[in-house]
Amino acid sequence: MPESIGFEEGERVLTWPGLCDALARGHALPRAEIADSFLYRGADTLLNRAAWIDGLGLAVKTATIFPGNGASGRPAVNGGVCLYSDADGTLEAMVDFHLVTKWKTAGDSLLAATRLARPDSRRILVLGAGNVARSLVEAYRSAFPEAEFMIWSRSGHSARRLADPLGLAVATDLEAAVKAADIVTSATMATEPLIRGDWLRPGQHIDLIGAFRPDMREADDRALQRARVFVDSRETVLAHIGELKIPLASGAIGPEDVLADYYDLVAGGVRREDRDEITLFKNGGGAHLDLMTARHILDAWRGA
């Protein structure tokens, strides 16, 4: 019988450094075969993501994204994750969707930050106030324990609702908050850029998570032009997500401006070269990362 791993069970056996190590190891394996499909109804999205990594197995993740759910207090993102054996294709585990999504999404960004952000970063600005923002605070705290966090959202009320229980500050002036931050991590539903390149200063790291559709962006052209740009996967980001697809199509940046993805980790391609450069990472969260995360969850759960 396949294992069934719930959210609380998984939470008890996971650590952020452990997951980052698992993601790095996963990218040392043969390149994943990935297939994504999208269906749209207005602002609503059905996303099916499948991945197969030789030696690690297969995973299929189905996600429904209904942005309007927030108004009635329901999660905007739902779905399910199935993990299959690489040896015989049998179903090994059904892993809680929200568990995989939380750890994959924040872990993806955290892995990049450990390579691209300055280790002495002390001011971290989180854009957004949903579940992803909450997990980003948790993840970033594990690698930057002395950092101070600030929360910004379009709704000051939602920012306060996230910040107050965690003892964090709320930003009201987005431009001033971006300029003051060492790390800016953005997990919003923005379709038009929020982060302006003219606001950025030397030494910052920008982490972009929210855009997942071809018509969505969180940073403008100038931000990408001023930064050294990295992605988790060229295959799942460049032609599919507006954050890179739009400026590539307009000529604002070229393919050569995307310097590396996680398959360049082994060769040392994902790294900060000096203290003053601006680094920018696009977290696309492809199915191969869901597979790596689900496999790590199953291994950690079995080990415990």
C-alpha positions in Angstrom: 0.0 0.0 0.0 1.3 3.5 -0.7 2.2 5.7 2.2 -0.1 8.7 3.0 1.8 11.6 4.6 -0.3 14.4 6.1 0.8 18.0 6.7 1.5 17.7 10.5 3.3 14.3 10.1 5.6 15.8 7.4 6.3 19.0 9.3 7.7 17.0 12.3 10.4 15.4 10.2 11.6 18.3 8.0 14.3 21.0 8.3 15.1 23.8 5.9 18.8 22.9 5.6 17.9 19.3 5.0 15.6 20.2 2.2 18.1 22.6 0.6 20.7 19.8 0.6 18.1 17.5 -1.0 17.4 20.0 -3.8 21.1 20.5 -4.5 21.6 16.7 -4.7 18.6 16.3 -7.0 20.2 18.7 -9.5 23.3 16.5 -9.6 21.2 13.7 -11.0 20.3 13.4 -14.7 18.2 16.3 -16.0 14.5 15.9 -15.3 11.9 15.2 -17.9 9.1 17.7 -17.3 5.6 18.2 -18.7 3.3 21.0 -17.7 -0.2 21.8 -18.8 -2.3 24.8 -18.0 -6.1 25.4 -18.2 -7.5 28.8 -17.6 -10.9 30.3 -16.7 -10.6 34.0 -16.2 -8.3 34.4 -13.2 -8.6 30.7 -12.2 -6.0 28.2 -13.2 -5.7 24.4 -13.3 -2.0 23.4 -13.4 -0.8 19.8 -14.0 2.9 19.2 -13.5 4.7 16.0 -14.0 8.4 15.1 -13.6 10.6 12.1 -14.0 14.2 12.0 -12.8 16.2 8.8 -13.5 17.1 7.4 -10.1 14.7 9.5 -8.1 11.2 8.5 -9.5 8.2 10.2 -10.9 5.7 12.8 -9.5 2.5 14.3 -10.6 1.2 17.4 -8.9 -2.2 18.9 -9.7 -2.8 22.4 -8.5 -5.9 24.6 -8.7 -5.3 28.3 -8.2 -8.5 30.3 -7.5 -7.4 33.8 -6.4 -10.9 34.7 -5.3 -11.0 32.2 -2.6 -9.2 34.5 -0.2 -12.3 36.7 0.1 -14.2 33.8 1.7 -11.2 32.7 3.9 -10.4 29.6 1.8 -6.9 28.8 0.4 -6.3 30.1 -3.1 -4.2 27.1 -4.0 -5.3 23.4 -3.6 -4.5 20.1 -5.2 -2.7 16.8 -4.7 0.7 15.1 -5.1 1.4 11.5 -6.1 4.9 10.0 -5.9 5.8 6.9 -8.0 8.7 4.4 -7.9 11.5 4.8 -10.4 12.0 1.0 -10.4 8.5 -0.2 -11.3 6.2 2.8 -11.6 4.0 1.8 -8.6 2.5 4.5 -6.4 4.8 4.9 -3.4 3.1 7.8 -1.6 0.4 10.4 -1.6 1.8 13.5 0.1 -0.2 16.4 1.4 -0.3 19.0 -1.3 0.1 22.0 1.0 3.1 20.3 2.7 4.9 19.8 -0.6 4.0 23.3 -1.8 5.1 25.0 1.3 8.5 23.4 1.5 9.2 23.3 -2.2 8.3 27.0 -2.8 10.2 28.4 0.2 13.0 25.9 -0.1 13.5 26.8 -3.8 14.0 30.5 -2.9 16.1 29.7 0.2 18.5 27.6 -1.8 19.1 30.5 -4.1 19.5 33.0 -1.3 22.2 30.8 0.4 24.2 31.2 -2.9 23.2 34.6 -4.1 22.4 36.9 -1.1 25.1 38.4 1.0 25.7 36.2 4.1 25.6 39.4 6.3 22.1 40.3 5.1 20.2 41.8 8.1 17.0 43.4 6.6 14.6 41.1 4.8 11.4 42.5 3.2 8.6 40.1 2.4 6.0 41.3 -0.2 2.7 39.5 0.3 0.9 38.3 3.4 -0.4 34.9 2.5 0.7 31.3 3.4 3.7 31.6 1.1 4.9 34.7 2.8 4.6 33.0 6.2 6.7 30.1 5.1 9.3 32.5 3.6 9.8 34.1 7.0 10.3 30.6 8.5 12.7 29.5 5.8 14.8 32.7 5.6 15.1 32.8 9.4 16.8 29.4 9.3 19.6 30.8 7.1 19.6 34.5 8.4 18.9 34.1 12.1 19.9 37.7 13.0 17.8 39.3 10.3 14.9 41.7 10.9 11.8 41.1 8.8 9.3 43.6 7.5 6.0 42.7 5.8 4.3 44.6 3.0 1.0 43.9 1.2 -1.5 46.0 -0.7 -3.8 45.5 2.2 -2.3 46.9 5.3 -4.8 44.8 7.3 -3.5 41.5 5.8 0.1 42.5 6.4 -0.7 43.3 10.1 -2.5 40.0 10.4 0.7 38.1 9.4 3.2 40.4 11.1 1.7 40.8 14.6 1.7 37.2 15.8 5.3 36.9 14.5 6.5 40.1 16.1 7.4 41.7 12.8 7.1 45.2 11.5 4.8 46.3 8.7 6.0 48.5 5.8 3.6 51.1 4.5 5.9 52.8 1.9 7.0 50.1 -0.6 9.7 52.2 -2.3 11.4 53.1 1.0 11.1 49.5 2.2 12.7 48.1 -1.0 15.5 50.6 -0.8 16.2 49.7 2.8 16.2 45.9 2.4 19.2 43.6 1.9 16.9 40.9 0.6 13.5 41.4 -1.0 11.4 38.3 -1.4 8.1 38.7 -3.2 5.1 36.3 -3.2 2.2 38.3 -4.5 -0.5 37.8 -7.2 0.6 40.9 -9.1 0.2 41.1 -12.8 2.0 44.4 -13.2 5.4 45.1 -11.7 5.6 46.2 -8.1 9.4 46.3 -7.7 11.1 49.1 -9.7 14.7 48.7 -10.8 15.4 52.4 -10.0 14.7 51.5 -6.3 17.5 48.9 -6.1 20.9 49.5 -4.6 24.2 47.6 -4.8 24.4 44.4 -2.8 20.7 43.5 -2.7 19.2 40.1 -3.5 15.8 40.0 -5.2 13.7 36.8 -4.9 10.6 36.7 -7.2 8.0 34.0 -6.5 4.5 35.2 -7.2 4.3 35.2 -11.0 3.3 31.8 -12.4 1.3 32.8 -15.5 2.5 34.3 -18.8 0.7 37.5 -18.0 2.2 38.0 -14.5 5.2 40.0 -13.3 6.5 41.4 -10.0 9.6 43.3 -11.2 10.0 45.7 -14.1 12.5 45.6 -17.0 14.9 47.9 -15.3 15.2 45.6 -12.3 16.2 42.7 -14.6 18.6 44.9 -16.5 20.4 46.1 -13.4 20.7 42.6 -11.8 22.6 39.4 -12.5 19.6 37.1 -13.3 19.2 33.5 -12.2 16.3 31.0 -12.5 15.6 27.6 -11.0 15.0 26.1 -14.4 15.3 27.7 -17.8 13.0 25.1 -19.2 10.0 25.9 -17.0 10.5 29.7 -16.7 11.8 31.4 -19.8 9.0 30.5 -22.2 6.2 30.1 -19.7 6.3 32.8 -16.9 5.7 36.5 -17.6 8.5 37.6 -15.3 11.0 36.5 -18.0 8.9 35.7 -21.0 7.7 39.3 -21.4 11.0 41.1 -21.2 12.6 38.4 -23.4 9.9 38.9 -26.0 10.3 42.7 -26.0 14.1 42.6 -26.1 14.5 44.3 -22.8 16.8 41.4 -21.9 18.3 38.5 -23.9 18.6 34.8 -23.2 22.3 35.4 -22.4 21.3 37.6 -19.5 19.9 34.6 -17.7 23.2 33.4 -16.3 22.4 30.1 -14.7 19.8 27.7 -13.3 20.0 25.0 -10.7 21.6 22.5 -13.1 24.6 24.8 -13.0 24.9 24.4 -9.2 27.5 21.6 -9.5 29.7 23.7 -11.7 29.4 26.7 -9.3 27.3 28.8 -11.7 24.8 29.9 -9.1 26.9 32.3 -7.0 27.4 35.9 -6.0 30.7 37.2 -7.4 31.1 40.4 -5.4 29.4 42.3 -2.5 28.1 45.1 -4.6 26.3 43.3 -7.4 22.5 43.0 -7.4 21.3 39.4 -7.8 17.8 38.5 -8.9 16.3 35.0 -8.8 13.1 33.8 -10.4 11.5 31.0 -8.5 9.4 29.1 -11.1 8.8 26.0 -8.9 8.7 23.4 -11.7 7.5 19.8 -11.3 11.1 18.5 -10.9 11.3 20.5 -7.6 8.0 19.0 -6.5 9.4 15.6 -7.2 12.7 16.3 -5.3 10.7 17.7 -2.3 8.2 14.8 -2.2 11.0 12.3 -2.4 12.8 14.1 0.5 9.6 14.1 2.5 9.1 10.4 2.0 12.7 9.6 2.9 12.6 11.8 6.0 9.3 10.3 7.1 10.5 6.8 6.7 13.8 7.6 8.5 11.9 9.0 11.4 
